C-alpha cells in the first residue's frame, strides 16, 4: 500500500513534472521518481546526493563500471530501473 499522493504528486510542481515526463516518454513516470518527489526534503534530496556520490564521485572504478554494476543489481532484483 502506498499513499495516493505518491502516485499523483503532492505539489503542483510534482504533478506537472509527472505530466511532462509522461508526454515526453509516452509512459508513466517511474515509481522511483514519484517516491523521491513525495517528500523531497526527507528522502529525495538526501537519496539523490548519496546516489550522486556513489555513482559519480571519486573511485577506482569508472562511471561506466558503476552504472553496469547498478544495472546488473537491478536486473537480479527484478527491478525495472
N, C-alpha and C positions, 0 to 999 in steps of 0.2 A: 504494500500500500504506500502511496506517496501523496503528498499534498497536491491539490489541484493547481495551486499557484506555480508549482514546478513545471507542469505541462503547459500552462497558458502564459506564464510570465507574470511576475508580481507587479512590476512597474511598467509604465508606458514604454520606456526605453527598451526593456527586455522584450515586450510584445512586438515592438517594431523590429528589433533585431531578429527575432524568430521569424517574423513575416518575411523580412528581406532575405534571410537565408533560404527560406522556402521558395521564394521567387527565383533566386539565383540557381539553387541546386535542384529545384523541382522535387524536393522531398522535405520531410520533416527535419527540423533542427535536431542534431544528435542529443541524446539524453545527457551526455557528459557536459555539454554546453548549457543545457537547461538547468542542470543541477548547480553548476558554478554561478549562474545568474540568479538563482533563488536567494541566496544570502551571500552576495559578493564580498562583503567585509569579513564574514566569518569563514567562508570556505573558498570562494572564488579567487580572491587576490592572493592569500597565502598559498593555496594549491598551485596557482599559476607561477608564483615566484619559485616554489620548490621544484616544479617541473622545468622551469627555465634553467635553473642551476644544474639539475641533473642531466638534462639533455644538451645544454649549450655551454655550460661552464667549463672551466679548465679540467682536463682529463688526459690520461694516456691513450684513451680510446677516441677515435674520430667521431664526429657528429653522426656520420653515416652508420658506423657500427652501433652506436647507442640507439639510433632510430630503428635499426634492424632488430636489435635485442628487444626493444619495446613492442615492435610488431609481432615478433615471434611469441613473446609472452602473452600478448593479447590473443593471438591465434590459439595458443594452448589453453587459454581460459575461455575460449569460445566467445570472446568479446569482439564486437564489430569495429572497434576503434583502433 
